[in-house]
Amino acid sequence: TLKDLLLKYAEEVSPSHKGVIAEIYRLKSIARRWIGDLDVRYLSKQHFIQYRDDRLKVVTGGSVGAELALIKRVLDTAVRKWGYGVPYNPICDIEYPKGSGARTRRLLGNEKDRLLIAAKTQKNIYIASIIEFAIETGMRRSEMLRLRWCDLDLENGFASLYDTKNGEDRRVPLTKRCVEVLKTVPQDHEKVFPISANCLRLAWVRARNKARITDLRFHDLRHEAVSRFFEMGMSVPEVALISGHKDVRQLFRYTHLNPTNAFKKYPAFSD
């Protein structure tokens, strides 16, 4: 069945990929759906059109496209690497849904305070610190969850990141507030935030819902951080050095400046 191939890929191929945690989660999610029970020898274009249309009722076009692309890679691997006799890859013949536009969501009003208050009432002792750490550093979720105490230089205010998404190591400067937050985190584990990605996801949803905030994703905190860097007056190369973006065009997708904050730096626009 397709489920067997998806799980085999998760076990044998995904561990060598950068986004291993997210990829395995997505593979298992697809495997649990009706399409996972189908015999790969009889998969047709119509099956994937139906799957695409069903999923579009639940998630965004970008998410559906990512799922289809992943299934395609699995089927290609089954033929080329594992020797499965799949006649042809029917996903090649279907139209992928258009991805959603770049998000512009930033924290509004007192949303940060409400989030932190809600997070501090949870049993998960790390979620409030992670939220504030994300806003202060602009790090990716995977980078924060891999961060070890030995990677931190609190005295000089730097965090060293290794084997990041873009394949390069980098040093991220830590704000004074960030250092203060880190000093409240228990140092009883090798990792700074010793929780899984799924644990963080669930804790985030609980905190967001308790704070009665809508349409805010954890990744939006990275948007918030990068935009704040620009509002501080940092240049594009400086922000790219912190955020880890190789392509500055990609960086601008994260940048949605607050005009009030941006123009405060210029005497001509301020009192």
DAUR-V837576 format. One record per helix or strand. SS is the DSSP state (2 for helix, 1 for strand). FROM is the first residue (numbers start at 0). LEN is the number of residues. Records with the same first field share a line. If there is no record, write none. Layout:
SS->FROM-LEN / FROM-LEN
This chain:
2->1-11 / 13-3 / 19-12 / 33-4 / 39-3 / 44-12 / 60-20 / 89-4 / 110-10 / 126-11 / 140-6 / 148-3 / 175-7 / 196-14 / 219-12 / 235-8 / 247-5 / 258-5 / 266-3
1->147-1 / 151-2 / 157-4 / 169-4 / 190-1
